[in-house]
Amino acid sequence: MPVTPDMIPGIIATNFSPKADVPQAPAFKAGDKVRAVVMAKPTHTRLPRYLRGRVGTVVTHYGGFVFADTRAVLEGDHPQHLYCVRFEGSDVWGPDAGPKDAIYADLYESYLEEA
């Protein structure tokens, strides 16, 4: 169900959470090397273009959450596992990156593949 402006006070008052049960076990765990998939989607996605095709390391598995991509286009919740993934700056920006530069991105499981 899409969130409408009149629903906001109730969401805040009840501490609504987008957490959701996912029947499958998570595909990745902390320390796993993953690659952000390369995709061209005409609708909403939370996968930044600059991370597509890049390899990172899973830092944390947050659990299951509603999938923002399908919820944004009114196609339902379709819960997925959500991960925090660290991408080294040099893997994103090349040799111009500083030696300590990194990006942490919260990414849904369908955005990731084994590296």
Backbone as XML, in Angstrom:
<?xml version="1.0"?>
<chain id="A" units="angstrom">
  <residue number="1" name="MET">
    <atom name="N" x="0.842" y="-1.162" z="0.000"/>
    <atom name="CA" x="0.000" y="0.000" z="0.000"/>
    <atom name="C" x="0.900" y="1.243" z="0.000"/>
  </residue>
  <residue number="2" name="PRO">
    <atom name="N" x="0.618" y="2.202" z="-0.880"/>
    <atom name="CA" x="1.434" y="3.423" z="-0.908"/>
    <atom name="C" x="1.155" y="4.287" z="0.312"/>
  </residue>
  <residue number="3" name="VAL">
    <atom name="N" x="2.161" y="5.016" z="0.731"/>
    <atom name="CA" x="2.013" y="5.937" z="1.853"/>
    <atom name="C" x="1.476" y="7.252" z="1.314"/>
  </residue>
  <residue number="4" name="THR">
    <atom name="N" x="0.418" y="7.717" z="1.925"/>
    <atom name="CA" x="-0.177" y="8.998" z="1.537"/>
    <atom name="C" x="0.095" y="10.022" z="2.634"/>
  </residue>
  <residue number="5" name="PRO">
    <atom name="N" x="0.014" y="11.317" z="2.317"/>
    <atom name="CA" x="0.314" y="12.345" z="3.321"/>
    <atom name="C" x="-0.512" y="12.221" z="4.603"/>
  </residue>
  <residue number="6" name="ASP">
    <atom name="N" x="-1.767" y="11.819" z="4.490"/>
    <atom name="CA" x="-2.603" y="11.709" z="5.691"/>
    <atom name="C" x="-2.186" y="10.541" z="6.593"/>
  </residue>
  <residue number="7" name="MET">
    <atom name="N" x="-1.366" y="9.627" z="6.086"/>
    <atom name="CA" x="-0.898" y="8.496" z="6.881"/>
    <atom name="C" x="0.332" y="8.828" z="7.734"/>
  </residue>
  <residue number="8" name="ILE">
    <atom name="N" x="1.034" y="9.890" z="7.404"/>
    <atom name="CA" x="2.300" y="10.215" z="8.067"/>
    <atom name="C" x="2.171" y="10.350" z="9.586"/>
  </residue>
  <residue number="9" name="PRO">
    <atom name="N" x="1.199" y="11.098" z="10.121"/>
    <atom name="CA" x="1.108" y="11.195" z="11.588"/>
    <atom name="C" x="0.947" y="9.836" z="12.272"/>
  </residue>
  <residue number="10" name="GLY">
    <atom name="N" x="0.172" y="8.940" z="11.677"/>
    <atom name="CA" x="-0.010" y="7.606" z="12.252"/>
    <atom name="C" x="1.263" y="6.773" z="12.185"/>
  </residue>
  <residue number="11" name="ILE">
    <atom name="N" x="1.992" y="6.915" z="11.104"/>
    <atom name="CA" x="3.250" y="6.190" z="10.956"/>
    <atom name="C" x="4.231" y="6.638" z="12.029"/>
  </residue>
  <residue number="12" name="ILE">
    <atom name="N" x="4.320" y="7.936" z="12.230"/>
    <atom name="CA" x="5.228" y="8.471" z="13.245"/>
    <atom name="C" x="4.778" y="8.045" z="14.638"/>
  </residue>
  <residue number="13" name="ALA">
    <atom name="N" x="3.486" y="8.135" z="14.917"/>
    <atom name="CA" x="2.962" y="7.809" z="16.242"/>
    <atom name="C" x="3.125" y="6.332" z="16.593"/>
  </residue>
  <residue number="14" name="THR">
    <atom name="N" x="3.066" y="5.456" z="15.599"/>
    <atom name="CA" x="3.145" y="4.020" z="15.877"/>
    <atom name="C" x="4.537" y="3.454" z="15.616"/>
  </residue>
  <residue number="15" name="ASN">
    <atom name="N" x="5.497" y="4.317" z="15.258"/>
    <atom name="CA" x="6.866" y="3.882" z="14.991"/>
    <atom name="C" x="6.895" y="2.801" z="13.907"/>
  </residue>
  <residue number="16" name="PHE">
    <atom name="N" x="6.157" y="3.046" z="12.803"/>
    <atom name="CA" x="6.092" y="2.118" z="11.677"/>
    <atom name="C" x="7.493" y="1.729" z="11.230"/>
  </residue>
  <residue number="17" name="SER">
    <atom name="N" x="7.693" y="0.471" z="10.988"/>
    <atom name="CA" x="8.991" y="-0.013" z="10.539"/>
    <atom name="C" x="8.855" y="-0.699" z="9.188"/>
  </residue>
  <residue number="18" name="PRO">
    <atom name="N" x="9.793" y="-0.464" z="8.268"/>
    <atom name="CA" x="9.767" y="-1.176" z="6.991"/>
    <atom name="C" x="10.382" y="-2.579" z="7.088"/>
  </residue>
  <residue number="19" name="LYS">
    <atom name="N" x="10.762" y="-3.003" z="8.297"/>
    <atom name="CA" x="11.300" y="-4.361" z="8.463"/>
    <atom name="C" x="10.224" y="-5.371" z="8.065"/>
  </residue>
  <residue number="20" name="ALA">
    <atom name="N" x="10.662" y="-6.485" z="7.495"/>
    <atom name="CA" x="9.718" y="-7.504" z="7.042"/>
    <atom name="C" x="10.388" y="-8.873" z="7.082"/>
  </residue>
  <residue number="21" name="ASP">
    <atom name="N" x="9.577" y="-9.896" z="7.198"/>
    <atom name="CA" x="10.090" y="-11.264" z="7.166"/>
    <atom name="C" x="10.401" y="-11.664" z="5.731"/>
  </residue>
  <residue number="22" name="VAL">
    <atom name="N" x="11.521" y="-12.347" z="5.555"/>
    <atom name="CA" x="11.918" y="-12.886" z="4.252"/>
    <atom name="C" x="12.048" y="-14.397" z="4.445"/>
  </residue>
  <residue number="23" name="PRO">
    <atom name="N" x="11.298" y="-15.200" z="3.677"/>
    <atom name="CA" x="11.317" y="-16.645" z="3.902"/>
    <atom name="C" x="12.661" y="-17.315" z="3.599"/>
  </residue>
  <residue number="24" name="GLN">
    <atom name="N" x="13.452" y="-16.779" z="2.662"/>
    <atom name="CA" x="14.732" y="-17.380" z="2.313"/>
    <atom name="C" x="15.831" y="-16.897" z="3.261"/>
  </residue>
  <residue number="25" name="ALA">
    <atom name="N" x="16.829" y="-17.740" z="3.437"/>
    <atom name="CA" x="18.008" y="-17.348" z="4.221"/>
    <atom name="C" x="18.783" y="-16.292" z="3.434"/>
  </residue>
  <residue number="26" name="PRO">
    <atom name="N" x="19.521" y="-15.433" z="4.122"/>
    <atom name="CA" x="20.319" y="-14.436" z="3.397"/>
    <atom name="C" x="21.378" y="-15.110" z="2.528"/>
  </residue>
  <residue number="27" name="ALA">
    <atom name="N" x="21.620" y="-14.533" z="1.370"/>
    <atom name="CA" x="22.602" y="-15.096" z="0.432"/>
    <atom name="C" x="24.027" y="-14.732" z="0.819"/>
  </residue>
  <residue number="28" name="PHE">
    <atom name="N" x="24.198" y="-13.649" z="1.602"/>
    <atom name="CA" x="25.531" y="-13.152" z="1.921"/>
    <atom name="C" x="25.672" y="-12.930" z="3.420"/>
  </residue>
  <residue number="29" name="LYS">
    <atom name="N" x="26.941" y="-12.890" z="3.859"/>
    <atom name="CA" x="27.245" y="-12.612" z="5.268"/>
    <atom name="C" x="28.405" y="-11.622" z="5.318"/>
  </residue>
  <residue number="30" name="ALA">
    <atom name="N" x="28.638" y="-11.068" z="6.482"/>
    <atom name="CA" x="29.746" y="-10.124" z="6.652"/>
    <atom name="C" x="31.047" y="-10.751" z="6.170"/>
  </residue>
  <residue number="31" name="GLY">
    <atom name="N" x="31.809" y="-9.975" z="5.407"/>
    <atom name="CA" x="33.075" y="-10.435" z="4.869"/>
    <atom name="C" x="33.000" y="-10.952" z="3.441"/>
  </residue>
  <residue number="32" name="ASP">
    <atom name="N" x="31.795" y="-11.263" z="2.959"/>
    <atom name="CA" x="31.648" y="-11.761" z="1.585"/>
    <atom name="C" x="31.934" y="-10.651" z="0.578"/>
  </residue>
  <residue number="33" name="LYS">
    <atom name="N" x="32.632" y="-11.014" z="-0.503"/>
    <atom name="CA" x="32.851" y="-10.104" z="-1.630"/>
    <atom name="C" x="31.636" y="-10.196" z="-2.545"/>
  </residue>
  <residue number="34" name="VAL">
    <atom name="N" x="31.079" y="-9.045" z="-2.903"/>
    <atom name="CA" x="29.907" y="-8.996" z="-3.766"/>
    <atom name="C" x="30.134" y="-7.960" z="-4.863"/>
  </residue>
  <residue number="35" name="ARG">
    <atom name="N" x="29.388" y="-8.117" z="-5.935"/>
    <atom name="CA" x="29.415" y="-7.142" z="-7.022"/>
    <atom name="C" x="28.015" y="-6.564" z="-7.147"/>
  </residue>
  <residue number="36" name="ALA">
    <atom name="N" x="27.931" y="-5.244" z="-7.252"/>
    <atom name="CA" x="26.649" y="-4.603" z="-7.520"/>
    <atom name="C" x="26.289" y="-4.882" z="-8.973"/>
  </residue>
  <residue number="37" name="VAL">
    <atom name="N" x="25.086" y="-5.364" z="-9.205"/>
    <atom name="CA" x="24.682" y="-5.742" z="-10.555"/>
    <atom name="C" x="24.635" y="-4.522" z="-11.471"/>
  </residue>
  <residue number="38" name="VAL">
    <atom name="N" x="24.807" y="-4.769" z="-12.735"/>
    <atom name="CA" x="24.648" y="-3.727" z="-13.746"/>
    <atom name="C" x="23.246" y="-3.876" z="-14.298"/>
  </residue>
  <residue number="39" name="MET">
    <atom name="N" x="22.455" y="-2.825" z="-14.170"/>
    <atom name="CA" x="21.080" y="-2.883" z="-14.648"/>
    <atom name="C" x="20.666" y="-1.518" z="-15.186"/>
  </residue>
  <residue number="40" name="ALA">
    <atom name="N" x="19.738" y="-1.563" z="-16.093"/>
    <atom name="CA" x="19.135" y="-0.342" z="-16.612"/>
    <atom name="C" x="17.639" y="-0.478" z="-16.354"/>
  </residue>
  <residue number="41" name="LYS">
    <atom name="N" x="17.144" y="0.309" z="-15.416"/>
    <atom name="CA" x="15.752" y="0.203" z="-15.004"/>
    <atom name="C" x="15.046" y="1.525" z="-15.292"/>
  </residue>
  <residue number="42" name="PRO">
    <atom name="N" x="13.878" y="1.485" z="-15.913"/>
    <atom name="CA" x="13.178" y="2.738" z="-16.204"/>
    <atom name="C" x="12.431" y="3.308" z="-14.996"/>
  </residue>
  <residue number="43" name="THR">
    <atom name="N" x="12.360" y="2.524" z="-13.916"/>
    <atom name="CA" x="11.632" y="2.976" z="-12.724"/>
    <atom name="C" x="12.597" y="3.167" z="-11.552"/>
  </residue>
  <residue number="44" name="HIS">
    <atom name="N" x="12.060" y="3.452" z="-10.420"/>
    <atom name="CA" x="12.817" y="3.730" z="-9.197"/>
    <atom name="C" x="13.763" y="2.592" z="-8.830"/>
  </residue>
  <residue number="45" name="THR">
    <atom name="N" x="14.967" y="2.958" z="-8.395"/>
    <atom name="CA" x="15.898" y="1.991" z="-7.821"/>
    <atom name="C" x="16.778" y="2.713" z="-6.812"/>
  </residue>
  <residue number="46" name="ARG">
    <atom name="N" x="17.188" y="1.994" z="-5.785"/>
    <atom name="CA" x="18.086" y="2.551" z="-4.775"/>
    <atom name="C" x="19.535" y="2.151" z="-5.009"/>
  </residue>
  <residue number="47" name="LEU">
    <atom name="N" x="19.820" y="1.591" z="-6.172"/>
    <atom name="CA" x="21.189" y="1.205" z="-6.502"/>
    <atom name="C" x="21.836" y="2.328" z="-7.313"/>
  </residue>
  <residue number="48" name="PRO">
    <atom name="N" x="22.759" y="3.080" z="-6.712"/>
    <atom name="CA" x="23.388" y="4.188" z="-7.440"/>
    <atom name="C" x="24.132" y="3.700" z="-8.680"/>
  </residue>
  <residue number="49" name="ARG">
    <atom name="N" x="24.036" y="4.456" z="-9.748"/>
    <atom name="CA" x="24.709" y="4.086" z="-11.006"/>
    <atom name="C" x="26.220" y="3.966" z="-10.820"/>
  </residue>
  <residue number="50" name="TYR">
    <atom name="N" x="26.799" y="4.820" z="-9.992"/>
    <atom name="CA" x="28.260" y="4.798" z="-9.833"/>
    <atom name="C" x="28.758" y="3.547" z="-9.110"/>
  </residue>
  <residue number="51" name="LEU">
    <atom name="N" x="27.864" y="2.766" z="-8.508"/>
    <atom name="CA" x="28.275" y="1.521" z="-7.857"/>
    <atom name="C" x="28.017" y="0.287" z="-8.721"/>
  </residue>
  <residue number="52" name="ARG">
    <atom name="N" x="27.260" y="0.422" z="-9.775"/>
    <atom name="CA" x="26.914" y="-0.730" z="-10.619"/>
    <atom name="C" x="28.173" y="-1.313" z="-11.251"/>
  </residue>
  <residue number="53" name="GLY">
    <atom name="N" x="28.336" y="-2.619" z="-11.080"/>
    <atom name="CA" x="29.498" y="-3.323" z="-11.608"/>
    <atom name="C" x="30.712" y="-3.292" z="-10.679"/>
  </residue>
  <residue number="54" name="ARG">
    <atom name="N" x="30.633" y="-2.547" z="-9.598"/>
    <atom name="CA" x="31.756" y="-2.425" z="-8.660"/>
    <atom name="C" x="31.706" y="-3.558" z="-7.631"/>
  </residue>
  <residue number="55" name="VAL">
    <atom name="N" x="32.874" y="-3.951" z="-7.151"/>
    <atom name="CA" x="32.997" y="-5.005" z="-6.140"/>
    <atom name="C" x="33.179" y="-4.349" z="-4.775"/>
  </residue>
  <residue number="56" name="GLY">
    <atom name="N" x="32.463" y="-4.894" z="-3.790"/>
    <atom name="CA" x="32.570" y="-4.412" z="-2.422"/>
    <atom name="C" x="32.549" y="-5.584" z="-1.451"/>
  </residue>
  <residue number="57" name="THR">
    <atom name="N" x="32.564" y="-5.257" z="-0.172"/>
    <atom name="CA" x="32.565" y="-6.256" z="0.891"/>
    <atom name="C" x="31.360" y="-6.038" z="1.795"/>
  </residue>
  <residue number="58" name="VAL">
    <atom name="N" x="30.612" y="-7.102" z="2.059"/>
    <atom name="CA" x="29.471" y="-7.007" z="2.975"/>
    <atom name="C" x="30.002" y="-6.721" z="4.374"/>
  </residue>
  <residue number="59" name="VAL">
    <atom name="N" x="29.466" y="-5.678" z="4.988"/>
    <atom name="CA" x="29.849" y="-5.303" z="6.345"/>
    <atom name="C" x="28.814" y="-5.829" z="7.345"/>
  </residue>
  <residue number="60" name="THR">
    <atom name="N" x="27.546" y="-5.672" z="7.007"/>
    <atom name="CA" x="26.458" y="-6.019" z="7.918"/>
    <atom name="C" x="25.259" y="-6.537" z="7.143"/>
  </residue>
  <residue number="61" name="HIS">
    <atom name="N" x="24.572" y="-7.498" z="7.710"/>
    <atom name="CA" x="23.257" y="-7.934" z="7.208"/>
    <atom name="C" x="22.235" y="-7.355" z="8.176"/>
  </residue>
  <residue number="62" name="TYR">
    <atom name="N" x="21.336" y="-6.508" z="7.672"/>
    <atom name="CA" x="20.349" y="-5.843" z="8.533"/>
    <atom name="C" x="19.115" y="-6.689" z="8.802"/>
  </residue>
  <residue number="63" name="GLY">
    <atom name="N" x="18.866" y="-7.681" z="7.953"/>
    <atom name="CA" x="17.624" y="-8.445" z="8.055"/>
    <atom name="C" x="16.743" y="-8.150" z="6.855"/>
  </residue>
  <residue number="64" name="GLY">
    <atom name="N" x="15.466" y="-8.497" z="6.961"/>
    <atom name="CA" x="14.529" y="-8.296" z="5.858"/>
    <atom name="C" x="13.833" y="-6.954" z="5.936"/>
  </residue>
  <residue number="65" name="PHE">
    <atom name="N" x="13.643" y="-6.336" z="4.771"/>
    <atom name="CA" x="12.957" y="-5.048" z="4.661"/>
    <atom name="C" x="12.097" y="-5.048" z="3.409"/>
  </residue>
  <residue number="66" name="VAL">
    <atom name="N" x="11.036" y="-4.238" z="3.417"/>
    <atom name="CA" x="10.232" y="-4.102" z="2.206"/>
    <atom name="C" x="11.135" y="-3.542" z="1.108"/>
  </residue>
  <residue number="67" name="PHE">
    <atom name="N" x="10.904" y="-3.968" z="-0.119"/>
    <atom name="CA" x="11.732" y="-3.575" z="-1.259"/>
    <atom name="C" x="11.217" y="-2.244" z="-1.806"/>
  </residue>
  <residue number="68" name="ALA">
    <atom name="N" x="11.996" y="-1.202" z="-1.621"/>
    <atom name="CA" x="11.580" y="0.147" z="-1.998"/>
    <atom name="C" x="11.270" y="0.265" z="-3.492"/>
  </residue>
  <residue number="69" name="ASP">
    <atom name="N" x="11.985" y="-0.476" z="-4.327"/>
    <atom name="CA" x="11.779" y="-0.376" z="-5.779"/>
    <atom name="C" x="10.354" y="-0.751" z="-6.179"/>
  </residue>
  <residue number="70" name="THR">
    <atom name="N" x="9.856" y="-1.848" z="-5.623"/>
    <atom name="CA" x="8.497" y="-2.269" z="-5.989"/>
    <atom name="C" x="7.442" y="-1.460" z="-5.250"/>
  </residue>
  <residue number="71" name="ARG">
    <atom name="N" x="7.728" y="-1.078" z="-4.035"/>
    <atom name="CA" x="6.767" y="-0.273" z="-3.292"/>
    <atom name="C" x="6.569" y="1.091" z="-3.955"/>
  </residue>
  <residue number="72" name="ALA">
    <atom name="N" x="7.645" y="1.664" z="-4.494"/>
    <atom name="CA" x="7.572" y="2.996" z="-5.109"/>
    <atom name="C" x="6.676" y="3.030" z="-6.342"/>
  </residue>
  <residue number="73" name="VAL">
    <atom name="N" x="6.530" y="1.907" z="-7.022"/>
    <atom name="CA" x="5.693" y="1.862" z="-8.224"/>
    <atom name="C" x="4.409" y="1.064" z="-7.979"/>
  </residue>
  <residue number="74" name="LEU">
    <atom name="N" x="4.043" y="0.959" z="-6.702"/>
    <atom name="CA" x="2.783" y="0.335" z="-6.270"/>
    <atom name="C" x="2.657" y="-1.130" z="-6.691"/>
  </residue>
  <residue number="75" name="GLU">
    <atom name="N" x="3.786" y="-1.866" z="-6.641"/>
    <atom name="CA" x="3.778" y="-3.295" z="-6.974"/>
    <atom name="C" x="3.913" y="-4.185" z="-5.745"/>
  </residue>
  <residue number="76" name="GLY">
    <atom name="N" x="3.750" y="-3.631" z="-4.564"/>
    <atom name="CA" x="3.786" y="-4.428" z="-3.345"/>
    <atom name="C" x="5.116" y="-4.360" z="-2.620"/>
  </residue>
  <residue number="77" name="ASP">
    <atom name="N" x="5.193" y="-5.042" z="-1.478"/>
    <atom name="CA" x="6.360" y="-4.953" z="-0.604"/>
    <atom name="C" x="7.535" y="-5.818" z="-1.040"/>
  </residue>
  <residue number="78" name="HIS">
    <atom name="N" x="7.316" y="-7.007" z="-1.511"/>
    <atom name="CA" x="8.370" y="-7.935" z="-1.963"/>
    <atom name="C" x="9.629" y="-7.858" z="-1.089"/>
  </residue>
  <residue number="79" name="PRO">
    <atom name="N" x="9.518" y="-8.229" z="0.193"/>
    <atom name="CA" x="10.648" y="-8.102" z="1.127"/>
    <atom name="C" x="11.916" y="-8.803" z="0.641"/>
  </residue>
  <residue number="80" name="GLN">
    <atom name="N" x="13.044" y="-8.185" z="0.969"/>
    <atom name="CA" x="14.359" y="-8.723" z="0.633"/>
    <atom name="C" x="15.311" y="-8.484" z="1.796"/>
  </residue>
  <residue number="81" name="HIS">
    <atom name="N" x="16.407" y="-9.225" z="1.781"/>
    <atom name="CA" x="17.472" y="-8.977" z="2.739"/>
    <atom name="C" x="18.170" y="-7.681" z="2.341"/>
  </residue>
  <residue number="82" name="LEU">
    <atom name="N" x="18.623" y="-6.958" z="3.350"/>
    <atom name="CA" x="19.300" y="-5.675" z="3.142"/>
    <atom name="C" x="20.678" y="-5.738" z="3.793"/>
  </residue>
  <residue number="83" name="TYR">
    <atom name="N" x="21.676" y="-5.238" z="3.078"/>
    <atom name="CA" x="23.066" y="-5.323" z="3.527"/>
    <atom name="C" x="23.725" y="-3.951" z="3.482"/>
  </residue>
  <residue number="84" name="CYS">
    <atom name="N" x="24.695" y="-3.752" z="4.359"/>
    <atom name="CA" x="25.609" y="-2.623" z="4.262"/>
    <atom name="C" x="26.849" y="-3.151" z="3.553"/>
  </residue>
  <residue number="85" name="VAL">
    <atom name="N" x="27.221" y="-2.491" z="2.446"/>
    <atom name="CA" x="28.365" y="-2.932" z="1.646"/>
    <atom name="C" x="29.371" y="-1.792" z="1.567"/>
  </residue>
  <residue number="86" name="ARG">
    <atom name="N" x="30.642" y="-2.115" z="1.806"/>
    <atom name="CA" x="31.731" y="-1.132" z="1.724"/>
    <atom name="C" x="32.431" y="-1.279" z="0.369"/>
  </residue>
  <residue number="87" name="PHE">
    <atom name="N" x="32.549" y="-0.161" z="-0.324"/>
    <atom name="CA" x="33.275" y="-0.091" z="-1.589"/>
    <atom name="C" x="34.498" y="0.788" z="-1.363"/>
  </residue>
  <residue number="88" name="GLU">
    <atom name="N" x="35.670" y="0.272" z="-1.703"/>
    <atom name="CA" x="36.898" y="1.054" z="-1.568"/>
    <atom name="C" x="36.876" y="2.194" z="-2.582"/>
  </residue>
  <residue number="89" name="GLY">
    <atom name="N" x="37.361" y="3.341" z="-2.155"/>
    <atom name="CA" x="37.368" y="4.509" z="-3.024"/>
    <atom name="C" x="38.081" y="4.261" z="-4.337"/>
  </residue>
  <residue number="90" name="SER">
    <atom name="N" x="39.198" y="3.551" z="-4.298"/>
    <atom name="CA" x="39.961" y="3.286" z="-5.518"/>
    <atom name="C" x="39.178" y="2.410" z="-6.492"/>
  </residue>
  <residue number="91" name="ASP">
    <atom name="N" x="38.253" y="1.570" z="-5.978"/>
    <atom name="CA" x="37.438" y="0.726" z="-6.848"/>
    <atom name="C" x="36.303" y="1.504" z="-7.500"/>
  </residue>
  <residue number="92" name="VAL">
    <atom name="N" x="35.978" y="2.666" z="-6.927"/>
    <atom name="CA" x="34.906" y="3.500" z="-7.469"/>
    <atom name="C" x="35.485" y="4.641" z="-8.312"/>
  </residue>
  <residue number="93" name="TRP">
    <atom name="N" x="36.506" y="5.330" z="-7.785"/>
    <atom name="CA" x="37.043" y="6.521" z="-8.448"/>
    <atom name="C" x="38.387" y="6.306" z="-9.119"/>
  </residue>
  <residue number="94" name="GLY">
    <atom name="N" x="38.981" y="5.144" z="-8.937"/>
    <atom name="CA" x="40.273" y="4.875" z="-9.554"/>
    <atom name="C" x="41.421" y="5.452" z="-8.749"/>
  </residue>
  <residue number="95" name="PRO">
    <atom name="N" x="42.555" y="5.699" z="-9.389"/>
    <atom name="CA" x="43.767" y="6.116" z="-8.670"/>
    <atom name="C" x="43.682" y="7.506" z="-8.039"/>
  </residue>
  <residue number="96" name="ASP">
    <atom name="N" x="42.677" y="8.296" z="-8.396"/>
    <atom name="CA" x="42.531" y="9.627" z="-7.798"/>
    <atom name="C" x="41.959" y="9.579" z="-6.386"/>
  </residue>
  <residue number="97" name="ALA">
    <atom name="N" x="41.434" y="8.431" z="-5.972"/>
    <atom name="CA" x="40.858" y="8.291" z="-4.633"/>
    <atom name="C" x="41.956" y="8.333" z="-3.580"/>
  </residue>
  <residue number="98" name="GLY">
    <atom name="N" x="41.612" y="8.868" z="-2.429"/>
    <atom name="CA" x="42.543" y="8.866" z="-1.311"/>
    <atom name="C" x="42.696" y="7.464" z="-0.757"/>
  </residue>
  <residue number="99" name="PRO">
    <atom name="N" x="43.782" y="7.182" z="-0.062"/>
    <atom name="CA" x="44.037" y="5.826" z="0.436"/>
    <atom name="C" x="43.024" y="5.353" z="1.484"/>
  </residue>
  <residue number="100" name="LYS">
    <atom name="N" x="42.309" y="6.275" z="2.111"/>
    <atom name="CA" x="41.324" y="5.887" z="3.134"/>
    <atom name="C" x="39.877" y="6.097" z="2.669"/>
  </residue>
  <residue number="101" name="ASP">
    <atom name="N" x="39.691" y="6.498" z="1.419"/>
    <atom name="CA" x="38.343" y="6.756" z="0.906"/>
    <atom name="C" x="37.558" y="5.463" z="0.758"/>
  </residue>
  <residue number="102" name="ALA">
    <atom name="N" x="36.285" y="5.517" z="1.138"/>
    <atom name="CA" x="35.385" y="4.374" z="0.985"/>
    <atom name="C" x="33.951" y="4.885" z="0.972"/>
  </residue>
  <residue number="103" name="ILE">
    <atom name="N" x="33.069" y="4.102" z="0.391"/>
    <atom name="CA" x="31.636" y="4.379" z="0.386"/>
    <atom name="C" x="30.944" y="3.198" z="1.038"/>
  </residue>
  <residue number="104" name="TYR">
    <atom name="N" x="30.021" y="3.487" z="1.931"/>
    <atom name="CA" x="29.177" y="2.458" z="2.523"/>
    <atom name="C" x="27.776" y="2.656" z="1.947"/>
  </residue>
  <residue number="105" name="ALA">
    <atom name="N" x="27.219" y="1.601" z="1.359"/>
    <atom name="CA" x="25.892" y="1.686" z="0.758"/>
    <atom name="C" x="25.013" y="0.577" z="1.304"/>
  </residue>
  <residue number="106" name="ASP">
    <atom name="N" x="23.776" y="0.923" z="1.631"/>
    <atom name="CA" x="22.793" y="-0.067" z="2.053"/>
    <atom name="C" x="22.087" y="-0.570" z="0.800"/>
  </residue>
  <residue number="107" name="LEU">
    <atom name="N" x="22.271" y="-1.861" z="0.496"/>
    <atom name="CA" x="21.799" y="-2.416" z="-0.768"/>
    <atom name="C" x="20.969" y="-3.675" z="-0.550"/>
  </residue>
  <residue number="108" name="TYR">
    <atom name="N" x="19.894" y="-3.770" z="-1.324"/>
    <atom name="CA" x="19.042" y="-4.953" z="-1.289"/>
    <atom name="C" x="19.739" y="-6.136" z="-1.960"/>
  </residue>
  <residue number="109" name="GLU">
    <atom name="N" x="19.325" y="-7.328" z="-1.563"/>
    <atom name="CA" x="19.954" y="-8.551" z="-2.058"/>
    <atom name="C" x="19.893" y="-8.666" z="-3.583"/>
  </residue>
  <residue number="110" name="SER">
    <atom name="N" x="18.797" y="-8.243" z="-4.197"/>
    <atom name="CA" x="18.681" y="-8.380" z="-5.655"/>
    <atom name="C" x="19.641" y="-7.457" z="-6.402"/>
  </residue>
  <residue number="111" name="TYR">
    <atom name="N" x="20.254" y="-6.521" z="-5.713"/>
    <atom name="CA" x="21.249" y="-5.643" z="-6.311"/>
    <atom name="C" x="22.642" y="-6.268" z="-6.316"/>
  </residue>
  <residue number="112" name="LEU">
    <atom name="N" x="22.795" y="-7.399" z="-5.662"/>
    <atom name="CA" x="24.121" y="-7.979" z="-5.447"/>
    <atom name="C" x="24.265" y="-9.359" z="-6.055"/>
  </residue>
  <residue number="113" name="GLU">
    <atom name="N" x="25.507" y="-9.667" z="-6.440"/>
    <atom name="CA" x="25.838" y="-11.019" z="-6.883"/>
    <atom name="C" x="27.194" y="-11.366" z="-6.291"/>
  </residue>
  <residue number="114" name="GLU">
    <atom name="N" x="27.487" y="-12.652" z="-6.242"/>
    <atom name="CA" x="28.767" y="-13.091" z="-5.716"/>
    <atom name="C" x="29.897" y="-12.577" z="-6.616"/>
  </residue>
  <residue number="115" name="ALA">
    <atom name="N" x="30.956" y="-12.070" z="-6.001"/>
    <atom name="CA" x="32.074" y="-11.543" z="-6.793"/>
    <atom name="C" x="33.126" y="-12.602" z="-7.002"/>
  </residue>
</chain>
